[in-house]
Amino acid sequence: MADDIKGQPGGSEPGPAGSQGTRPEGGPSVPPLPSLVRNRISVVGALIAVVTLANIFLLFLVMLETRPNPYFGIFVYLLFPGVALFGLLLIPIGMFYERRRRRRLLGQPGAYRQFEITTNTVLTILGFAFIFITATAAASYYSYQFTESDSFCGQTCHEPMKPQWTAYQHSPHARVDCVDCHVGQGATYFLRAKLAGLNQLNAVMRSDYPRPITDPISNMRPVRAACEQCHWPEKFYGVDYKVFPHTALDEKNSDRTIRMLINTGGGSAEFGQHAGIHWHMNLANTVTFVASDKQEQVIPWVRMKSADGTVVDYLDKTSSITPKQIQESPKQTMDCVTCHSRPAHRFRAPTVAVDHAFEAGALDRDLPSLKQQAVKLLSKHYESEDKAVEDIATTLDGFYRTKYPAIYTANLPQIKAAITTLQSIFENNFFLFMKVDWRTYPDNIGHLNYPGCFRCHDGNHVSADGRVLSNDCETCHIILAPAEASAKPSAGNAAASKAQAASPPPQTIKDGATPSSEQGWLTLAHVKFQHPTALEHMNNCDSCHKGARL
């Protein structure tokens, strides 16, 4: 900004009588002294500002024409505006030092002369202020919008967040913004998230971040302020019909799909029935527990407070925890994420991912032993992602070429498609550089590959008066089978025959979402679950199922 100094238009420094920029009495007029902005610092600052603003404009045009890239956003909304502001600040700094330099040269130290505020000066100041405030406001707004975007959360820190970003894009919450769960409304959580983000940015720049990234559930907003903004905790869901695709590890890739009724329940006294699995989420009930580990996989103590105020404590009789330890341990209140621990970032185990690929038709059941080979390949230890992708292709191709040459020749396109599918499964669920796969973050829905429900409902949690947290399967779900299968039990399984004979008559599922009667699945019979192989003891599922084998 150039102000006019009294007696010297353009803000130039006066000199002695007869010097340049003065009019000696009776003498000709001479040009004024050069403007104060004509110095190296101010010129460099102006060049920095002009070049940076030009780059912002060009990148902004690119962003309008192409798909936005998160790195463009960093430059346009965060980095370049800061550089431009730095350049603009250099201009008055240079003018200040130029003024001092001229005073020393002219030998006129002393107080600043009086400034004369002219109309031009006022207009210049107002114009500069308008441009600066408008640009700053726009940059601040778009900076805020950008830092709240999904691409900023998942792609800016490309390496550490790649596993979470990839899983998020394939999750049921892929259309929910990251900040809706991780930041939410209100200044408190916004500031907390941004301050935490600065620490994380510093860690990324120094490559000093944990591998794998620590599970953030303990630091997230309360469930009441996150999940329940969309999900109604008092809704009664009743019984849900669910189909779990499953393929055997035999040569025929036999279909062993499990169909069941899930007793989801829910509700409240005000809005209707309150029972089933979502009884735990009933606002009138409070379940607190003590976990022995950070991932809450070992729960030795549970307290249940019902709507009428009754309190019952359950202690795992196999645990060595003492009353003093229980008293001193932090108490966790059961909420949505206690069970729904991976709502948006789920990494599938090899068996589960392959089962879903068969169900989707991405894998061909006519390729012998495909399930077995697929799980074997996905469960191997690899040195790098590139090595894994290469090995999956060469090993599966070689397996069919050598063991089933006729099938290889006749079904080469299906084999190539299977290779592509398995490579995709690996790339979406295994991230070696971050040490992330299905074993990293337990998924507590169900109890197949993780303890899940059996963390409490294992039959070992007993109250002082002898009550037990039941592990009866039918408390939460009822296995279903086709009516014709119920009438013709397997001849080689006497236990299954007896169980099916004792089952209630077939039930008709009237839900329009279930398969049609032409497919033979509207009339289903309730049967006792029988494990495909003989088990000496029926243990918790996860004691054998580890995601990589049956």
N, C-alpha and C positions, 0 to 999 in steps of 0.2 A: 504494500500500500504506500503510495507516495502522497505525502501531505505538502501543502504549500507553506513555505516559511515566509514570514512577513518580510516583504521586500525582495524575495527571491522566488519567482514562479517556478513550479516544477519541483520544489523541495531541495534545491541545490544549496550548497554551503556558500556563504558570502566570502569574499576575499578582501584584501586591503584596497584602499582607493587606487584606482587605475588598473586593478587586476581584471582578469577575464570575468565577465558576468556583472560588471558595474558600468555606470555611465559617468565618467569624470565630468566635472563642470566644464561645459563648453566643448567637450570631446565627443567623438562618435560613439554610438552604441556598439557593444561587443557581444558575442554569443554568451549565453549563460553557461555556468559550470555543468558538466554531464550529470545526469540523474544518478541518485545514490544506488539504484539497482544495477548500475554498470560496474559490477565487481565480480570476481571469479565465483565466490560462494553463491551469490544470488543467481548468477547465470546458470551454474550447475544445478541449483535447486529448481529453477524454471524448466530446464531441460528434462530433469527427472520427472517432474510433474506432468509435463506435456507428453512425453513418451509413454509414461505409465497410463495416463488417461486414454491415450490413443489405443493402447493394448487392451484396456478394459472394454472400450467400445468395440474393437474388432472381435474379441472373445465373446462378448455378449451377442454379436450378430451370428457368430458360429453356433452358439448355444440355441439361438432361435431357429436355425436351419437344420440342426442335427439333434440326435438324441443326447440329452444332457449327460455330461460326464462329471462325476463328483470332484475330480481334480480341477476341472474348469471352474467349478463353483468356489473352490478354495482360492484360486487366483483372482477371480472376478469380485467376490464379495468379501474376502478376508485379506489376502496378501497384498494385492495391487493397491486397494484404497489406502492401506497403511503406508505403502511406499510413496504414493502420490501426496499424502498429507505430510510426510517427512520432507519431500521436495518443496512443498509450499512453505513450510516452516523455515527452510533454509534462506528463502528470499528476504524476510525481515531481519534474520540474523546477519546475513551479508550486508544489508543496508546499515545495520547498527555499527558493525566493524568498519565499514567504509567511512561512515561519519566520523568515527574516532580517528581514523587514519588521516583524513583531511584536516582535522583540527590540529593534529600534531604537526603536519606539514606547514600549516598556515600560522602556527604558533598562537592560536587563539583558544587556550583551554578556558573552561568556565562553564557556567550553567547553560542549559539548552535555551535557545531563543524561543520567543513566544510564537506559537503556531497560529496561523490564520485559517479558520475553517471557512472554505468557500463552497459555493453551490456545487462545483465540479467535484470537490473533495467528498462532500456528503453523498452525491450520486455514486461516486466510485465505491465508497465504503458500503453503501446499501446494496449495490449490485454484486459486489464481492461476497457480502454476507448472505444474500439470497442464494447465490450459486453454491456457496459452501454449505449452507444449512440444508438446502435441497439435496445436494449430493450426499451429504453425511446421513440425512434421514433415510434416503433410499438405500444407501449401502448398509445402514444398520438394520433396516427392515429385512432386506434380502439376506443379510448375514444371519439374522435370527431364523428366517424361514429355512435357509440352507442347513444350519446346524440342527434343525428339527426334522430334517428329511430322512427317509429310510436309507437313501444312497450314502448320505454322510455317515450314518451309524455303521452301515455294513461294508462300505467299499473304500472309504477314505483310509482307514487303517487296514489295508488290504490283507496282509499276512495274518495278523492275530485274529481278525474277525471273519476270515473267510469261512471257517466251519459253521459259525453261527448264522452268517448271512445265507449260506447255501441251504442249511436246514430250514431257515425261516421261509425261504421262497417255496419250499415244498410242504409247508405246514398248513393246517386249517386256518391259521391266523395270518396268512400271507397278505391279506388285504387290510390288515390292521396296522396302523403306523407304529413303528418301534416306540416312539415317545409316549404313546397312549398307555403303555404298560410300564416302561422304564423311567419315565419322567412324570407325565400326568399334568394336571392343572395345579395352579398355585405358584406363587413366587418362591416359597420355601424349597419345594422339590426341584424347581427350575434352577435356582442358584446352586443347590447341592449337586445337581447333575453336571452343571457347567464347571464347577470347581473340581469335581471328580474327573471330568473330561480333561482339564488341564494337566492333572497328574498323569492320566493315561497317555496323553499326547507326549509328555516328557518321557514316559517309559518307552513309548514306541520309538521316539527319536534316538534314544540310547540303546534300543533293542534289549531293554531290561524289563520284560514283562513275563508273567508266569506262562508256562506251557504245560498243560492246557490253561486257558483262561478260567479264573475262579468263577464258580457258579454264583450269580448275583442275587439269588432269591432272598437271602437274608437282608440285603440292603435295599430291596425294592419297596415301593409304596405298599401300604396295607391292602389286602385283597378287597376290602370294602370300597376302596377308592380306585381300584384297577379293574379286576375281573367283573365286579358287580355293576360297573357302568354299562355293560352290555348283557351280562347274564343275570337273570332274576333268581336269587337264591331261594325264594319261597315258591317257585313254580313246582307243581307236582307232575313229574314225568311218567309215573306209573311204571309199567313193564315195557322194556324196549326189546324188539326182536333184532338180534345181531347175528351176522354171519362172519366167521373167522376162517379165511382160506388157509388150508394146510395141505402140504404135499409130502408124501412119505419118501424116505431115503432108499427106495428100492429101485430096481431096474425099470419098472413100469411107471415110475413117478406117480404112484397111486394117489388119487384124490381122497383126502381124509378131512374134508371141510367139516368144521364144527358149527352147528346152529344151536343157539340158546336164547332163552329169555333172560334179560338182565333186569334185576329188581332195582332199578334206579331210584324210584320213590321220590322223596323230597316233600315239599309242601310245608304247611304250618297249620296251627290250630285255627287261625283266622281265615286262611284261604283253602282249607280242605285237609285231606289226609296227609299225615306226616310220618313216613316210614321208609324202609329200604336203605340203600346205600347213602343217599343224600340226607338221611337222618342226621348224619354227622354234621351237616351244614345248617341244620335247623337253628334259627336265631335263638330259640329258647334253650337249646342245649349247648353246653360248653365242654369240649374235650381238650384237656391239656396233657402234655407228656414230656418226658425227659429222654433225650437222645444221647447216646454214648459217642457218636461220631458226628462230624460236620455235615455229612450228607444224609443224616437222619435215617440210616439203614438199620440201626440197632436201637430199639426202643424198649428198655427194661421196665419202665413205669408209666402207667396211664391213669389219669383221674377223669371220671365222668360225672358231670353235674347236669342233672335233668331239669326239666321245666319246673317241677315242684320243689326244687331246691335240694333234692337228695344227692349226696356225694358218695361215690364209690371209687376206691383206689384199687388198681390191679397191678400186681407185681409179677414179673417173669420169674417163675420158680427155678429156672436154670441159670439166672443171672447172679453174679456175686456182688451186685451193687448194695451198698449199706444205706440205712435210713439217713445217716448224716450226709452221705453223698447225694441222695435224692433231695434233701433239704437245701443243699448248697448249689445244686445244679440249676442252670437257667431253665425255666418252664416255657415250652412252646405251646401256643394255642393252635389247634387244628383248624386249617382253612382250606381253600381250594387247592393251593399248590402243595399241600401235604401229600396229596395223591396225584393231582395233575401237575407233576413236577417238571414236565417237558411239554408245555402246551404249544410252544412255537419253535422250539429248537430240538427236534427229535432226531436221533441218529439210530437207524434201524439195524438190528442184529442180522447177520447173514441169513439165518433161517427165515426170519420174518420178511426181509427184503425179497428173498427169492420166492417165498410163498405168494407175495403180492404180485410179483412179476408173472408167475404162472397164472394167477387169477385174472390179470389184465391182458393175457394173451401175448405178452412180450417174450415168453419162453414156451417152447413147443414140448408138450408132454410125450410126443412120439419119439423124441430123442432119448434113447435109453440112458438111465442113470444120470440124467442131467441135473436133478436136484442134488444128488450126492457130489458130483463134480463141482457144481457151482458153489456149494457151501465150503467144500474143501479149498477151492481157489480163493474165496473171499476171506478165509480164516488163516491163510498163510502169513508168515512174517515177511515183509518186503523192506528193502533198503530205501526205496523212494517211490513216489507215485508213478513216475515214468516207468520204472522197473516193473511195478505191479501191472500196469496197463499192458505192457509188452508180454509179460509172463502169462497173463490171463488168455491172451490171444493165441500164443504159441502152444500152451499146454492143452487148452480145450480142443484146438484144431488137431493137434497131434494125437489126442486121446481117441477121437472118432476115426481119424485116418488109419490108425494102427489096429484098434480093437474092433471097429465096426466099419470096414472099408466099403461094403455095399451101401450101408446107410449114409456114410460120408459122401459118396458119389451122388446118391439120389436126393440128399437133403442138405447140400452145401449152403444154399441161401439161408435155411433155418439155423444152421450152425453159425454162420457169420452174424446173423441177427442176435443169436444168443450171446456171442462174444461181445457185441456192442452193448447189449443190455447189462451184462455183468461188469463191463468196464464203467458204465454209467453208474451202476449201484456203488461200485468202489469209490468213484470220484465224488459222489454225493454223501457218503457215509464214513469215509476213512480219510484222515488228514494227518499224515505222518509227521510233518514238520511241527504241528501243534500238539502232537500226541493225543489226538481225539479220535475216538470211534464209539461204538455202542456201549462200551464198558466204562467210559469216562464219566457220564452223567446218568445216574440211575433214573429209570422211568417207572414211577410207582403206580401207574394205572395197571390194574390186574396183578398177576403174580407169576408170570411165565418165566421170564429171564431175570427177574429181580424179586426181592422179597415182597415188595408192594403191600398188599393187604395183610400178608402173614407177618409183618413186623409187629402187629398187635394181635391179630386173629390167628394165632398159631396153636391154640389149645393149651399154652403154658402160662398165660397171664391169668392169675387167680386172685380173687379178692380175699379179704380176711374171713368172710363168712362162707367161702367156698364157691362163689360164683365164678364162672370161667368165660373169657371172651372166646366164643365158639369159632371153630374152623370148619364147620359144616358147610360143604359146597353149596347146598341149596338155600342157604341163608341169603345169598346174593344172586345166584343164577340157577337156571333149570336147563339141563341138556335136553335137546329135542332131536328126534329122528323121524324119518319118513314112516307113515303108518304101515306101509307094506313091509318095511324093515323090522318094525316092531313085531309083526306077525310071523316073521321068518328069521329068528335069531341065528347067529352063527353056530354051526354044528360043533365047531371045535372049541367053543368057549362056554363052558357050563355056567360060569359065574355070570356072564352076560345074559345067558338064557334065563337064568333065575331072576336076575334083576329086571329084565324086560317083562317077564311074566307078571311080576308084582307091580308093574307100573300102572298108573291110572289110564283110563280109556283115552284115545286120541282127542286132542283139543283142536278146534278150528280157529285159525288165526284170521281175524277179519280185517286186520290193518291193510289198507290198500297198498302199502309200501312193500308188502311181502310178495314173493313170487306168485305167479298165477296158478290156478288149479290145473291147467293143462300141463304144467311142469311137475305136478304131483307133490307140491310142497305146501299147499294150504292146509292140509290135514296132517298134523304132526303129533307124535306121541312123546310123552315125557319118559325118559329112560335114565338109569343110573350111569354115570360116566365110568367107562372101563378103559384102562390104559392099554394101548396097542400091544405092549409087551408085558409079560408077567413080572410083577414087582413083589418082592418079599415084604416090604413095608411101604406104604403110601406116604412118602415124605412130602415136604413142601416142594412145589414144582421147580423152583430155582435151584434146589440142591443138585439137580441133574441137568436141567436146561440152562445152558450157559450162552445161548445165542448162536453157537457155532455147531451144535449137534443136538440130536434128539435123545 
